[in-house]
């Protein structure tokens, strides 16, 4: 069914979540692991399951002889924003660098700085490449320039590196802005069909248009749906998964809400809206035709499209299509379904069955992920997860384990698991779509009018008469409200 961005009321505790990590029970103190040995993602020392925020920041800061592993950098930069705004974090990192390397002294220790310089530049480069949206804040760019300005007297090459980093960052931010503007434009152009135009019998023949008149090949439509999915995925940054679940810290009652949260989850929310639109588009296409035979043909067509999506590895479109076909206004069309060949549909439903926390789907997803890792072509690398379930998994990880332990330490083990899930998603979203674009089909997917829920019910009742008094009363009310008939 259509989804909304995760909230406490959206999911039930019976769904559970997939991570296998121990979470401290309320009131249970977990032994802190402090010291120089960085966390679970670092090579030296025992894995850190918890530590103070200060310790974790120290582990992020490179020195002349030390650099944190890439996995630790990603994990901490992803999760730290729950405790400290990125500009403040970068300021803390720079302060520690200045203190440890004595960058405020004159003259500088050139030999020492030349060993340290490449490492801090590497950290800044990783930060700008993985979390470029952090640098939309001018304070971030200011801190970046300041630290490079301090080490540049020891090697002029640092200026060149800084300029390259800033140039690439500027390009990434420009592409991000263009992508968001494009998504916003598509959202504004997407129209809702007038609910008065219920089925073709009330629509003038010369403006009749449906999916089958635009594309009657299931594989081609599945390819174009994959284009839409990968385009949306490409704009979602890893930080959006964390920002979507920013909540009050139970220890101090404060809410780490840094800046405009809506803007920080714009792409994630746009992707959920696309899922909902595809659900309603499928339902509209099925309910619109006046004749039972035509409706059955549309059902069979979308079953084939769903099957092709499964074969491609596009599980999000697959679930949207199944959800659209399971909406009540569609599922009640018993005569229509009786006319359609539905054996393949029930097989697909079985694959996406929520039983056992979507066990069948998760098995298929692991198979697609394995195929992707060993693939020789972009076609085989495609893995588009059922996005709302991914969000739900992360939501329950966030809800099921506290950000901080009773000791006040950061529950770092939780964020290692969070980073693992997000990092896997980031790998999948980088795949370039191997299919050729069909602009006519893409335009239809984005702009074709769709019925509202009431419009769907009215179209359904107009196609197959109500079966009981409740449906008859609703039909009468809808005809009165939408068509102005009594």
C-alpha positions in Angstrom: 0.0 0.0 0.0 1.1 3.6 -0.4 3.7 4.7 2.1 4.5 7.8 4.1 7.8 8.9 5.5 8.5 6.9 8.7 6.8 8.0 11.9 6.1 6.3 15.1 2.6 5.3 14.0 3.5 3.9 10.7 5.0 0.6 11.8 4.1 -2.1 14.3 6.6 -3.6 16.7 5.8 -7.0 15.3 7.7 -6.2 12.1 11.0 -6.2 14.0 14.3 -5.2 12.4 17.1 -7.1 10.9 20.3 -6.0 12.7 21.8 -8.6 15.0 23.4 -6.4 17.7 22.9 -6.3 21.4 21.2 -3.3 22.8 21.4 -2.3 26.4 18.1 -2.8 28.3 16.7 0.3 30.1 18.7 0.9 33.2 21.4 -1.6 32.2 24.9 -0.1 32.1 27.2 -1.2 29.3 30.9 -1.2 30.0 32.5 1.7 28.1 35.4 1.1 25.9 37.7 4.1 25.9 41.3 4.6 25.0 43.4 5.1 22.0 42.1 2.1 20.1 39.5 3.5 17.6 36.1 1.9 17.0 34.8 -1.2 15.4 35.9 0.1 12.0 39.5 0.7 12.9 42.5 -1.6 12.6 44.2 -1.0 16.0 42.9 -1.8 19.4 39.7 -3.7 20.5 36.4 -2.7 18.8 34.7 0.1 20.4 31.0 -0.5 21.3 30.6 2.7 23.2 32.7 5.9 23.9 32.3 9.5 24.8 31.7 11.9 21.9 35.0 13.5 22.7 36.8 10.2 22.3 35.1 9.5 19.0 36.1 12.9 17.7 39.7 12.4 18.8 39.7 9.1 16.9 38.6 10.9 13.7 41.4 13.4 13.8 44.5 12.4 11.8 48.1 12.9 13.0 51.5 12.7 11.4 51.5 8.9 12.1 47.8 8.0 12.2 44.8 8.0 9.9 41.4 6.4 10.7 40.1 3.7 8.5 37.6 4.8 5.8 34.8 2.8 7.3 35.3 4.6 10.7 35.2 8.0 8.9 32.0 7.2 7.2 30.3 5.7 10.3 31.2 8.6 12.5 30.5 11.4 10.0 27.1 9.8 9.4 26.1 9.4 13.0 27.8 12.4 14.7 25.2 14.8 13.3 22.7 13.3 15.8 24.9 14.8 18.6 26.7 17.8 17.0 26.0 19.9 13.9 28.5 19.3 11.1 30.0 22.9 11.3 30.7 22.5 15.0 32.2 19.0 14.4 34.5 20.3 11.7 35.4 23.3 14.0 36.3 20.8 16.8 38.4 18.7 14.4 40.3 21.8 13.2 40.9 23.0 16.8 42.4 19.6 17.7 44.6 19.7 14.6 45.8 23.1 15.4 46.6 22.1 19.0 48.2 18.7 18.2 50.3 20.0 15.3 51.0 23.4 16.9 49.7 25.1 13.8 49.3 28.4 15.7 53.1 28.5 16.4 55.6 30.3 14.2 57.7 29.0 12.6 55.9 25.7 11.8 57.6 22.4 12.1 57.9 21.8 8.4 58.8 18.2 8.5 56.0 17.4 10.9 53.4 19.3 9.0 54.4 17.7 5.7 53.6 14.3 7.3 50.4 15.6 8.7 49.2 17.7 5.7 48.3 14.9 3.3 46.3 13.1 6.0 44.1 16.1 7.0 43.6 16.8 3.3 42.5 13.2 2.8 40.0 13.5 5.6 38.5 16.7 4.2 38.4 15.2 0.7 36.5 12.1 2.0 34.1 14.4 3.9 33.3 16.6 0.9 32.9 13.5 -1.4 30.6 11.5 0.9 28.6 14.3 2.6 28.8 17.2 0.2 25.5 18.7 1.4 27.2 19.5 4.7 29.2 22.1 2.8 26.2 24.0 1.7 26.8 25.8 5.0 29.4 28.5 4.4 30.9 27.8 7.9 32.0 24.4 6.7 33.9 25.9 3.7 35.4 28.5 6.0 36.8 25.9 8.4 38.1 23.9 5.4 40.0 26.9 4.0 41.3 28.0 7.4 43.0 24.7 8.2 44.6 24.5 4.7 45.7 28.1 5.0 47.6 27.1 8.2 49.5 24.2 6.6 50.0 25.7 3.1 53.3 27.6 4.0 55.0 24.2 4.4 54.0 23.0 0.9 52.4 25.1 -1.9 50.9 21.9 -3.3 48.3 22.1 -0.5 46.8 25.1 -2.2 46.4 23.2 -5.4 44.7 20.3 -3.6 42.4 22.7 -1.8 41.4 24.3 -5.1 40.7 20.8 -6.6 38.6 19.8 -3.6 36.6 23.1 -3.8 36.1 22.8 -7.5 34.8 19.2 -7.3 32.6 20.2 -4.3 31.1 23.1 -6.2 30.3 20.7 -9.1 28.7 18.2 -6.8 26.6 20.9 -5.1 25.5 22.3 -8.4 24.4 18.8 -9.6 22.5 18.3 -6.3 20.7 21.5 -6.7 19.8 20.7 -10.3 18.5 17.3 -9.3 16.4 18.7 -6.5 15.0 21.4 -8.9 14.2 18.7 -11.4 12.4 16.5 -8.9 10.5 19.6 -7.6 9.5 20.4 -11.2 8.3 16.9 -11.9 6.2 17.0 -8.6 4.6 20.2 -9.6 3.8 18.9 -13.1 2.2 15.7 -11.8 -1.5 16.3 -12.0 -4.5 14.7 -10.4 -7.3 13.6 -12.7 -10.6 15.3 -12.2 -12.7 12.7 -10.3 -15.6 13.8 -12.5 -14.0 12.0 -15.4 -14.8 8.6 -14.0 -13.8 6.0 -16.6 -13.6 6.5 -20.4 -17.4 6.7 -20.8 -17.3 10.2 -19.4 -14.1 11.2 -21.2 -14.1 12.6 -24.8 -12.5 10.0 -27.1 -10.0 12.5 -28.6 -8.3 13.0 -25.2 -8.3 9.4 -24.2 -4.8 8.3 -23.2 -3.7 5.4 -21.0 -0.5 3.5 -20.4 -1.1 0.8 -23.0 -1.4 3.5 -25.7 2.0 4.8 -24.6 3.8 1.6 -24.0 2.4 -2.0 -24.5 5.7 -3.8 -23.8 6.1 -4.9 -20.2 9.9 -5.1 -20.4 10.2 -1.6 -21.8 8.0 -0.1 -19.1 10.0 -2.0 -16.4 13.2 -0.5 -17.9 11.8 3.0 -17.8 10.6 2.5 -14.2 14.1 1.5 -13.4 15.3 4.8 -14.9 13.0 6.7 -12.5 14.0 4.7 -9.5 17.8 5.1 -10.1 17.3 8.8 -10.8 15.6 9.3 -7.4 18.2 7.1 -5.6 21.1 9.1 -7.1 19.9 12.2 -5.2 19.5 10.7 -1.8 22.5 11.4 0.5 23.5 9.1 3.3 22.8 11.8 5.9 19.1 11.9 5.0 18.7 8.5 6.6 19.9 10.0 9.9 18.1 13.3 9.6 14.8 11.5 9.0 14.9 10.1 12.5 16.3 12.9 14.5 14.5 12.7 17.8 14.7 13.7 21.4 17.5 12.2 23.4 15.8 10.4 26.4 18.7 11.4 28.7 18.5 15.1 28.5 15.2 15.8 26.7 16.8 17.9 24.0 16.2 17.6 20.3 19.3 17.9 18.1 17.4 19.7 15.3 20.0 21.5 13.2 18.6 23.8 10.5 15.7 23.0 8.2 14.9 19.3 8.6 12.5 19.3 5.7 15.2 20.4 3.3 17.6 17.9 4.6 15.2 15.0 3.8 13.8 16.4 0.6 15.1 13.7 -1.7 14.1 10.9 0.6 10.6 12.3 0.9 10.4 12.8 -2.8 11.2 9.2 -3.4 8.4 8.0 -1.0 6.0 10.3 -3.0 7.1 8.6 -6.2 6.3 5.2 -4.7 2.8 6.5 -3.7 2.3 8.0 -7.2 3.1 4.7 -8.9 0.7 2.9 -6.6 -2.1 5.2 -7.6 -1.2 5.3 -11.2 -1.5 1.5 -11.4 -4.8 1.6 -9.7 -6.1 4.4 -11.9 -5.0 2.6 -15.1 -7.0 -0.5 -14.0 -10.1 1.4 -12.8 -10.4 3.8 -15.7 -11.5 1.5 -18.6 -15.3 1.1 -18.9 -15.1 -2.5 -20.2 -14.3 -5.5 -18.1 -12.1 -7.0 -20.9 -10.0 -3.9 -21.1 -9.5 -3.8 -17.3 -8.4 -7.4 -17.3 -5.9 -6.6 -20.0 -4.4 -3.8 -17.9 -4.2 -6.1 -14.9 -2.3 -8.7 -17.0 0.0 -6.1 -18.4 1.0 -4.8 -15.0 1.5 -8.3 -13.7 4.0 -8.8 -16.6 5.6 -5.4 -15.8 6.0 -6.4 -12.1 7.6 -9.7 -13.2 10.1 -7.9 -15.4 10.9 -5.5 -12.5 11.7 -8.5 -10.3 14.0 -10.0 -12.9 15.8 -6.6 -13.2 16.2 -6.3 -9.5 13.8 -3.3 -9.2 12.0 -4.3 -6.0 10.6 -0.9 -5.3 8.6 -0.6 -8.5 7.6 -4.2 -8.0 6.1 -3.5 -4.6 4.5 -0.3 -5.8 2.7 -2.2 -8.6 1.6 -5.0 -6.3 0.4 -2.4 -3.8 -1.6 -0.6 -6.4 -3.2 -3.8 -7.5 -4.1 -4.7 -3.9 -5.8 -1.3 -3.2 -9.4 -1.9 -2.2 -11.0 -0.2 -5.3 -9.0 -2.6 -7.5 -9.2 -5.8 -5.5 -13.0 -5.6 -5.2 -13.3 -5.9 -9.0 -14.0 -9.6 -8.8 -15.5 -10.0 -12.3 -12.5 -8.2 -13.8 -10.0 -10.4 -11.9 -12.0 -13.4 -12.9 -11.3 -12.5 -16.5 -7.6 -12.0 -16.0 -4.8 -14.6 -15.9 -3.4 -14.1 -12.4 -1.2 -17.1 -11.7 2.0 -15.0 -12.1 0.6 -12.3 -9.9 0.2 -14.7 -6.9 3.8 -15.9 -7.4 5.0 -12.3 -7.2 2.8 -11.6 -4.2 4.4 -14.6 -2.5 7.8 -13.1 -3.2 6.8 -9.8 -1.5 4.8 -11.5 1.3 5.3 -9.6 4.6 5.2 -12.9 6.6 8.4 -13.5 8.6 9.4 -9.9 8.3 9.4 -10.1 4.5 11.6 -13.3 4.6 11.0 -14.2 0.9 11.8 -10.7 -0.3 14.9 -10.5 1.9 16.1 -13.8 0.4 15.5 -12.4 -3.1 17.3 -9.2 -2.2 20.4 -11.1 -1.0 20.4 -13.0 -4.2 20.3 -9.7 -6.2 23.0 -8.2 -4.0 25.2 -11.2 -4.6 24.6 -11.0 -8.4 25.5 -7.3 -8.2 28.8 -7.9 -6.4 29.9 -10.5 -9.0 28.5 -8.7 -12.1 30.3 -7.9 -15.2 27.7 -5.3 -16.5 25.6 -2.5 -15.1 22.5 -4.6 -16.1 23.5 -7.2 -13.6 24.5 -4.7 -10.9 21.0 -3.2 -10.5 19.7 -3.6 -7.0 16.8 -1.3 -6.1 15.5 -2.3 -2.6 11.9 -1.9 -1.4 12.7 1.5 0.0 10.0 1.8 2.7 11.2 -1.5 4.2 14.7 -0.2 4.2 13.5 2.9 6.0 11.5 0.8 8.4 14.6 -1.3 9.2 16.6 1.8 10.0 13.7 3.2 12.0 13.5 0.2 14.2 17.3 0.1 14.6 17.0 3.7 15.7 14.0 3.1 18.0 15.3 -0.2 19.4 18.7 1.0 20.5 19.4 4.2 22.4 21.8 6.7 20.9 23.4 7.0 24.2 23.9 4.5 27.0 23.0 5.3 30.6 26.7 6.2 31.2 26.2 9.0 28.7 28.5 7.3 26.1 27.6 7.1 22.5 26.2 3.7 21.5 28.7 3.3 18.7 27.9 -0.3 18.0 24.4 0.9 16.9 25.9 3.3 14.5 28.3 0.7 13.0 25.2 -1.3 12.0 23.4 1.8 10.8 26.4 2.7 8.6 26.6 -0.9 7.3 23.0 -0.6 6.0 23.4 2.8 4.6 26.8 2.0 3.0 25.2 -1.0 1.2 22.5 1.3 -0.2 25.1 3.9 -1.3 26.8 1.2 -3.3 23.5 0.2 -5.1 22.5 3.8 -5.9 25.8 4.5 -7.8 24.8 2.1 -10.6 24.3 3.8 -13.9 21.0 2.8 -15.6 22.0 0.7 -18.7 18.7 1.1 -20.4 18.0 3.7 -23.1 15.5 6.4 -22.0 12.1 6.7 -23.6 11.1 10.3 -23.0 7.4 9.7 -23.9 7.1 6.9 -21.4 9.0 8.8 -18.7 6.8 11.9 -19.3 3.7 9.8 -18.9 4.9 8.2 -15.7 5.6 11.6 -14.2 2.6 13.6 -15.4 -0.3 11.2 -16.2 -3.3 12.2 -14.1 -4.3 9.9 -11.3 -7.5 9.5 -9.3 -7.7 10.3 -5.7 -8.8 7.5 -3.3 -12.4 8.7 -3.6 -12.1 8.9 -7.4 -10.8 5.3 -7.4 -13.7 4.0 -5.4 -16.2 5.8 -7.6 -14.6 4.5 -10.8 -14.6 1.0 -9.2 -18.3 1.2 -8.3 -19.2 2.5 -11.7 -17.4 -0.5 -13.3 -18.7 -3.1 -11.0 -21.8 -2.3 -8.9 -21.7 -2.3 -5.1 -22.3 -5.7 -3.5 -23.6 -4.6 -0.1 -25.4 -1.8 1.6 -22.2 -0.2 2.9 -20.8 0.0 -0.6 -24.2 1.3 -2.0 -24.2 4.1 0.6 -20.7 5.0 -0.2 -21.3 5.0 -4.0 -24.3 7.2 -3.5 -22.3 9.7 -1.4 -19.4 9.7 -3.9 -21.7 10.3 -6.8 -23.3 13.2 -4.9 -20.0 14.8 -3.8 -18.0 14.2 -7.0 -20.5 14.1 -9.8 -23.2 16.2 -8.2 -25.8 13.4 -8.8 -28.3 12.0 -6.4 
